[in-house]
Amino acid sequence: MTRGPSRRAALLLAASALASVPVRGVGQAPFRLGLTPVFLDNDSMVIDSLSAALSDAMERPIELVQRRTYAEVTGLLLTGALDAAWLCGFPYLQHADALDLLAVPVWRGQPLYRSYLIVGEDVAADGLADLRGATHAFSDPDSNSGYLVTASDLIAMGEHPETWFSRSIFTFGHRNVVRAVADGLVTSGSVDGYVWEALANVEPDLTRHTRIIGKSEWLGFPPVCARRDNVASEPVVAFQAALLTLSESDTGRAALAALQLDGFEVAPEGIFDGIAARMRLMDS
């Protein structure tokens, strides 16, 4: 499959689009969008490009709100401190009674991704069964790819992360998981496959020090959500429309190039059934 655009091309496209964004929405309250700590969390060009595209489409200012943990972002959304948030399928399902789906990203032609189990480049392991007693990095306790997948795989084996690994840590960022494994701080890690692949494009010197030894089934890509009691409000409706039409504008295409995504679409029925099944396994 064709890989995403080069880092240089994406940044040049983003810079060009940013320069042409008109000043609009003066006097309007900013639309507050929460972002969980995915690979873009410390990439200012990606953040600026996404903000510019959404602001241009909605004709109002955008405030991108970032926090260290998924729980913090989810809590802000549930309490009304955010208008919408780019979450993960795991916290969405945990609060599905209060949240509605606005859109899911499309990556490499589908709204799906996988969790990767990675080890250091010189680690002699071929799968999870070889990692008993190893040190391990998770991303976040509310991350599907960065925790739930590996934890539920161990439960299915009759094991548990706390006893299977000699020590496990939470890095609160998928890029941090890759870095911890690449630097030899831990033996292995659970990481978002989209993030690992995106990093392989933009930071190949980092990912080449890791090796993928396991991939989950295809699961629903982390969705963008809003509170159910706010989903029909004018700002949220406009925001959803902006997401679904990002590929139709220069600024939108620049943001998608920086994110290495094809676009956004309405979530297909049952897209998060696989994650729900893993959650039930954890509760069994």
FILUM-962871 format. One record per residue (C-alpha): residue number from 1; z negated, x, y negated; residue in one letter. Coordinates in pm, whole numbers. Each point is the difference from the previous one (the first is absolute). Last residue first. Layout:
BEGIN
resi,up,east,north,resn
NUM,Z,X,Y,A
...
//
This chain:
BEGIN
resi,up,east,north,resn
284,-3302,-1512,1177,S
283,-15,44,-377,D
282,209,319,-8,M
281,257,-164,228,L
280,17,-297,-236,R
279,83,237,-285,M
278,276,157,211,R
277,153,-342,60,A
276,-14,-78,-372,A
275,187,324,-71,I
274,276,-103,238,G
273,14,-351,-146,D
272,57,139,-351,F
271,370,-86,-26,I
270,-55,-345,146,G
269,235,-179,-238,E
268,205,242,-212,P
267,-157,124,-325,A
266,223,-70,-299,V
265,195,315,-81,E
264,-41,330,-184,F
263,245,288,-47,G
262,159,289,186,D
261,-301,230,-34,L
260,-29,374,-66,Q
259,-267,-71,-264,L
258,184,214,-257,A
257,329,-161,99,A
256,-158,-347,-20,L
255,-131,75,-349,A
254,339,127,-116,A
253,172,-304,150,R
252,-237,-223,-194,G
251,57,187,-324,T
250,376,-29,40,D
249,-22,-369,88,S
248,99,-217,298,E
247,-197,191,266,S
246,-327,-124,-147,L
245,93,-364,62,T
244,-271,-101,249,L
243,-268,191,-189,L
242,86,-156,-336,A
241,6,-350,153,A
240,-348,58,140,Q
239,-120,119,-340,F
238,145,-306,-174,A
237,-177,-231,246,V
236,-322,198,-50,V
235,24,-21,-381,P
234,84,-375,4,E
233,-285,-101,230,S
232,92,-133,346,A
231,-175,282,190,V
230,-327,-35,-187,N
229,-209,-209,240,D
228,148,190,294,R
227,-103,334,-144,R
226,292,237,-14,A
225,160,233,254,C
224,249,286,31,V
223,42,98,363,P
222,-56,317,208,P
221,291,5,250,F
220,-40,-227,303,G
219,-19,195,326,L
218,247,190,219,W
217,-177,130,312,E
216,-217,305,-47,S
215,124,359,-7,K
214,-155,297,176,G
213,13,378,12,I
212,138,70,-349,I
211,-36,367,-95,R
210,-148,149,-315,T
209,64,325,-188,H
208,354,-119,-79,R
207,-159,-291,-190,T
206,-125,217,-287,L
205,299,227,-60,D
204,217,-311,21,P
203,-163,-144,-314,E
202,252,-249,-146,V
201,201,-108,303,N
200,-263,63,270,A
199,-244,-167,-237,L
198,201,-320,18,A
197,6,24,380,E
196,-376,51,17,W
195,-57,-286,-245,V
194,226,-237,191,Y
193,-181,95,322,G
192,-340,-89,-149,D
191,-247,254,135,V
190,-257,54,273,S
189,-112,363,24,G
188,-52,296,231,S
187,-169,336,35,T
186,-192,-4,-326,V
185,-29,242,-292,L
184,304,181,141,G
183,189,-2,-331,D
182,278,-219,138,A
181,-252,-247,147,V
180,-199,-36,-322,A
179,322,-14,-207,R
178,148,-276,215,V
177,-321,-203,-28,V
176,-12,65,-376,N
175,353,-138,-36,R
174,-126,-314,171,H
173,-282,-43,-253,G
172,-368,-76,30,F
171,-76,316,207,T
170,-223,-171,254,F
169,-158,242,248,I
168,-41,26,375,S
167,-213,235,208,R
166,-22,74,373,S
165,259,-270,55,F
164,-28,-247,288,W
163,-359,-105,-76,T
162,34,-130,-355,E
161,365,-99,54,P
160,-87,-235,290,H
159,105,-4,366,E
158,95,-259,261,G
157,366,104,-19,M
156,85,-323,-185,A
155,-282,85,-241,I
154,165,339,-54,L
153,333,-163,-88,D
152,-193,-236,-231,S
151,-149,294,-189,A
150,335,178,-24,T
149,180,-305,-137,V
148,-285,-115,-223,L
147,-55,330,-182,Y
146,277,144,-219,G
145,277,-231,118,S
144,-199,-319,-58,N
143,-211,129,-287,S
142,-334,-169,-70,D
141,-212,292,128,P
140,211,238,-214,D
139,223,301,76,S
138,-131,130,330,F
137,-35,369,76,A
136,-95,130,345,H
135,-200,282,160,T
134,68,34,371,A
133,-244,-83,280,G
132,250,-215,188,R
131,341,64,-157,L
130,221,25,308,D
129,-12,-375,72,A
128,129,-64,-352,L
127,330,166,81,G
126,189,320,71,D
125,-256,264,-96,A
124,16,378,-29,A
123,-66,47,-372,V
122,233,254,-163,D
121,164,-230,-257,E
120,-326,-176,-83,G
119,-26,-349,141,V
118,145,-338,-92,I
117,-41,-358,119,L
116,248,-209,-193,Y
115,-43,-366,-94,S
114,321,-196,-22,R
113,202,-185,-262,Y
112,165,-337,-50,L
111,180,-200,-268,P
110,340,116,133,Q
109,308,191,-118,G
108,-141,348,-41,R
107,-304,-136,-181,W
106,-10,-354,-137,V
105,-317,-69,-196,P
104,-190,-325,54,V
103,-27,-281,-250,A
102,-234,-257,-156,L
101,-240,-62,289,L
100,-293,-233,-64,D
99,-371,82,-11,L
98,-326,-195,39,A
97,11,-113,365,D
96,198,314,90,A
95,-299,217,-96,H
94,-30,226,306,Q
93,371,-55,58,L
92,83,152,-339,Y
91,-251,280,62,P
90,191,102,318,F
89,354,-62,-126,G
88,-48,252,-278,C
87,-30,-63,-373,L
86,234,8,-298,W
85,-206,-211,-238,A
84,43,-302,-225,A
83,-153,-148,-316,D
82,-298,234,11,L
81,-359,-52,-120,A
80,9,-342,168,G
79,-294,59,234,T
78,221,16,310,L
77,240,245,-160,L
76,-275,236,-115,L
75,-157,-13,346,G
74,330,86,167,T
73,40,301,-228,V
72,-353,122,71,E
71,30,-62,374,A
70,325,195,21,Y
69,-180,304,-135,T
68,36,253,-284,R
67,117,-241,-269,R
66,324,-46,-190,Q
65,87,-263,-257,V
64,357,-20,-130,L
63,5,-186,-331,E
62,340,-154,-71,I
61,115,-103,-346,P
60,226,-304,-36,R
59,371,-70,24,E
58,-36,-82,372,M
57,303,204,112,A
56,-58,286,-247,D
55,-372,14,72,S
54,67,6,374,L
53,252,283,-25,A
52,-206,203,-247,A
51,-317,-25,211,S
50,183,108,314,L
49,155,300,-177,S
48,-329,103,-159,D
47,-182,-9,334,I
46,274,195,179,V
45,11,259,-280,M
44,-379,27,-3,S
43,-29,94,366,D
42,-372,-1,78,N
41,-24,-332,183,D
40,361,0,118,L
39,-87,84,362,F
38,-219,-308,42,V
37,-340,-52,-164,P
36,10,-377,-63,T
35,170,-131,-311,L
34,-124,-293,-209,G
33,230,-180,-241,L
32,-136,-138,-328,R
31,259,-181,-213,F
30,-73,108,-355,P
29,-103,-267,-252,A
28,287,-85,-230,Q
27,2,123,-361,G
26,325,194,31,V
25,183,-113,310,G
24,293,227,-54,R
23,82,360,-89,V
22,337,81,153,P
21,30,230,306,V
20,293,242,-38,S
19,-191,328,24,A
18,-179,-118,312,L
17,331,-51,178,A
16,114,355,-60,S
15,-335,144,107,A
14,1,-207,319,A
13,354,106,91,L
12,-86,364,-63,L
11,-315,-33,209,L
10,182,-159,291,A
9,278,258,-6,A
8,-248,289,-2,R
7,-205,-146,285,R
6,308,-50,212,S
5,98,-354,85,P
4,-129,-158,321,G
3,118,99,347,R
2,297,-160,168,T
1,-77,-122,351,M
//
